[in-house]
Amino acid sequence: MKQATITLQGMHCASCGDHITKQLQALEGIKQVKVDAVKQVCTLTCADPVKEVDLRLAVKKAGYLATSVAFSR
């Protein structure tokens, strides 16, 4: 398991965070997602095979921009 922090752009309210959470949770290997609409940051726990490109695409599918993705253990 690894942790990821995604910096987001384009969020305006908690509902925006719900859209992002739903798209990320639909990815295989995502265990936990927490979106902070005020800070425009998402933290999540995921399986090792999850890739940055998949996270970025899920955020884009929700209608927002992932400006950075950082992984840690």
Buried (B, 14 or more C-beta within 10 A) or exposed (E): EBEBEBBBEBBEEEEBBEBBBEBBEEBEBBEEBEBEBEEBBBEBBBEEEBBBEBBBBBBEBBEBBBEEBEBEE
